Amino acid sequence: AGPGGGGGEDVVARNSAGAPGNAKEEDEVREEYQLCGVGIDMGPLFRCLYLFRTLGQVHQLRAHLRTTRRAHALVDLQTPELSKSAKQNCDPCSLIRPFLEKVLGFFVLDQSICALSGGAFPRTQTEQEWISQSSVIVRVLSEACHGAVDSAALVQLRSVVWLFCGSLDRYNFTTRAIRASLDGHLQRYITLLLEEGREDVVSALRNDKFEALKIENAVDYARLIVDLKLDAYLPPLQKPLVPSRTTKDATGAEKKKAGQLTEPVTMIFSNSVPRLIQISKNFVFDLASFVDLSSPNCVQVLVQALDRFLQEVVNGQLLQVLDVEDPNSPTKSVKGAKTKKSTAAALHAMQISLNAHILSKETLSLMEYASSLSLTPDENNAAAAQAEKSERVFQHAKMLGEDRMFGYSAATIEDILSRGDTEFEWAPAKVETHPSNYVLELSSYLMATFPAFSALPAETREALYYITCKTISSRVLAQPNLPHVRKILLTAFTRAHIDLTVLEGFAADTQVANLKDCFNAPRQLIDLMRGPSLEVILEEVTRFQKFGTVSLPELLAVLEKVREPSSVNTMFFTTTTASRKKEVDLVVRKLRELVKHGD
């Protein structure tokens, strides 16, 4: 019940000052404070007031009423025992609501008595008691907020408190302290939202296989493209498709089946990305239900909390996924691991890196969504400023994913090359015309794994290709100088040439500019060793023009291991063994002099 207007307060003010009230206005006041509808009969009180006023003893009635109301307050305003409800895991709002209803009824009744008494019962005492009771309510609410186990309990509590304050505002009771006390628990509410959001994020990542998301249903496609606006992340050269599929009935007539795409659309992110974006939006939407959206700093509160959610929860969980060892993937030290397992681990890390990259790009959109929930304009452009900072949040996960991807790939390549170091025959009994087994395995791994990296940003993808080819090139170049290699026949370079041709073919097929040049060093060494004459390396002009990447100390170390073959009968070697040996000895002697003088 409420006054429904302000006319009655003017009458109460005049009567409190001792001025005679107008009968008509007093009747209007009484109509505004009709309490019969809630089972309160004010008749006995007014009859007593009439008698005491006639006897001139209103002050005695006033004292008696105050004493009686204090006795009522001991019962009606008794605070709930929230500690017991916490132990029983009960909703604190189930105790707070009845308590606030009793408080509201108590003071509305006091206000009604004051307004209808014609000044006999002044409001000043009610105001004093209300100020005292407000501090009690603040303490109870603080305890209830600390005892809330989820965000829903705090939202429900806030709704009840705001309804309570709104009702008291109609009777001119100040509720600022109560509202402020509830707003003071905003951080508690944010903490609960963070924990609940963390559970959703963990669930989304746990159910993600970290494979490119394939969309076949038109509704799912529309949600990604229209609602979440993720069309910018379609793979290259793939265009949006008509959301329908053409099929044939029993008669052979074509008809379009609604709800299906013409053909599946493959996104570059996995299925957790749209889920994480929606979870982030849900977080800031739930937060907006607890914040005064008309407050000048509302936008700042929303975007800062969203930044904390993205950093602590989303990015934090992505990092944990990268840190947790997958039982189906190799460990961080993957030397000797199965190629298939390492391929899956590298693709797994690549997808997480891609997901982090996309989430980073979508940060501005999330911040703008948070800003749109506010009822006040974002004059300070807080959303854009926060988005610029938050975009860097996912860089750690992105870079860690790339590092893991590089690490898994490099470890597998290292494992294959290590086997090649021991398997390659540098003193073969015959000239081999087929690639080495380790090169075939390495080529198969590269061709099976690296095309999947096409979805990576261009600079990351090209860096991966260059680092990989540089690593392979350096290992191939170092093979003849390994300690266990004691004897080298020139015929071994025939197979080395075939092996290197296979690797150069992979580099050429990638269409990455100048990638094949990574193999220039071993290529020039092999071409020199297979050439008609070794003495060309002694000519300075020829050395710089054709063999500029050949290291003279390394070449010297290789030639010192070269031994005369027992017989040479191939299309590649036409010189006699004696003349070849003489040439090798001459070049070795000359190279020693060049190396000694630092040339």
PyMOL commands that set and color helices and strands:
alter all, ss='L'
color gray80, all
select helices_A, chain A and resi 7-16+23-32+36-38+43-55+58-76+82-87+93-116+124-147+151-169+176-183+186-206+218-227+231-233+272-288+298-323+339-361+363-372+382-390+395-423+437-455+458-481+492-509+515-530+535-538+540-546+552-559+577-596
alter helices_A, ss='H'
color red, helices_A
select strands_A, chain A and resi 214-217+244-248+254-258+260-266
alter strands_A, ss='S'
color yellow, strands_A
deselect
rebuild
show_as cartoon
